[in-house]
Amino acid sequence: MTPAATQDDIALRLDRLPVTALHLLAVGLCAVGFALDTFELALGGILAAVFSAPAHALPARELSLLLASVYIGATIGAPLLGWLADRFGRRQLLMVLMLGLGAASLASALSPSPALLALCRGLGGVALGAYPPIVIAYLTDLVPPTRRGMLIFAMVAFASLGPPAGIFLVRFLTPLQPLGLEAWRWGFLAGGVGTAIVGALFRLLPESPRWLQARGREAQAEAAFARLQQSRTMLAAVPRPVPAKAVGDDPVRPCALHQAVVAGIFLLSPWATVAFPILSGAVLAQKGYQLSDTLLVLGLSWFGPLIGTLLASSSVDRLERRVALCLCAVAMVAAGGLFVIGDGAAWLAATSIAFTLASALYVPTLTMYSAELFPTAARARSLAAAWAFNRIGAAIAPMLLLPLLHSAGATAMFGVVALTLLGSLLLLGVAPRGRQRMPVR
């Protein structure tokens, strides 16, 4: 049998598997890790609120740097760790970055000054930026194509519990300050311990058989496949959506122009999906809300993604990826505009829930869309490189938007966000068609 035939054979056998208990264990552990990843990112919104309040108020420039530091680290970490994941294995890198994130989070909790906190956040960002693309590359390799969108969206839905858990934990501890530590420090302590535990548990998972085969490690690929095959069936296999020959003959392989378009969409997305949610705490502070009320609104806003993403998981593969992305972008424009012009806790919570729901659907859909386009041998590094553009945008956006918020108000700030969403819609018009429910190469 030729190497190409062997590669197609293991890919076909993986795609024909039912969803097993080992598949679900992988999705479950990845979901817990993703929840801790989003938990850590949500602490940025808390820091924005804490260091915008009179007791700890920082100058806009210093606060912008603090908020952007995690994304500066992510800009470096995503392409570097993505390359390492293609070199040494998806699962191996997931373990390493979780343990590294745990150490950085514990250091953040003990930081004596905003400058050192920004440094620790930057180091943590190296892992935070790499986790989403590597974990989605891993599950794209592992999960049968007809269940791929459903299970990845279920993972994302669980991950959406991370931000409200962090926000409500900090809100609960704010008046208590156990052991004399401020509540936000306890948030970092909890995140650090959790990520270290998850990093150790990744040892229970198999490496991607597709990746092992692509690296020429045939015996290990067969052993990893056997673990999946022998695991108990949890969801029956469904018919393949395309003929088997399509595995090696991809009619929509992206050209350099298409890859540049995808990178452009990733670059523009965090102005809405990252910067606006982070700065919503500062918007509420500007509107005169107390810190406890701000944290309540921010916490409630994250329950929308949980419910919406779970509902979307059953239909995510029925809608073409680009169409879904366009609908989410339009929804963010509408909800964000209503948020900045409105007032009252109920109105702000409702519009914030709508915005974070659309944002929570947009990012994983974009990441899945890209992961399905890239070949197995380069999936992690290609996706992580595209994700690095997302982190670049996430690093730049708060530093530019926060001074604009202070000088011109929330409406002007959101006007810039809306323009970036319009740019994303234009790029989606020339992006290649997605591969939902199709085998990956």
Secondary structure, 3 states (H helix, E strand, C coil): CCHHHHHHHHHHHHHHCCEEHHHHHHHHHHHHHHHHHHHHHHHHHHHHHHCCCHHHCCCHHHHHHHHHHHHHHHHHHHHHHHHHHHHHCHHHHHHHHHHHHHHHHHHHHCCCCHHHHHHHHHHHHHHHHHHHHHHHHHHHHHCCHHHHHHHHHHHHHHHCCHHHHHHHHHHHHCCCCHHHCCHHHHHHHHHHHHHHHHHHHHHHCCCCHHHHHHCCCHHHHHHHHHHHHHCCEEECCCCCCCCHHHHCCCCCCCCHHHHHHHHHHHHHHHHHHHHHHHHHHHHHHHCCCCHHHHHHHHHHHCHHHHHHHHHHHCCHHHCCHHHHHHHHHHHHHHHHHHHHHCCCHHHHHHHHHHHHHHHHHHHHHHHHHHHHHCCHHHHHHHHHHHHHHHHHHHHHHHHHHHHHHHHHCHHHHHHHHHHHHHHHHHHHCCCCCCCCCCCCC
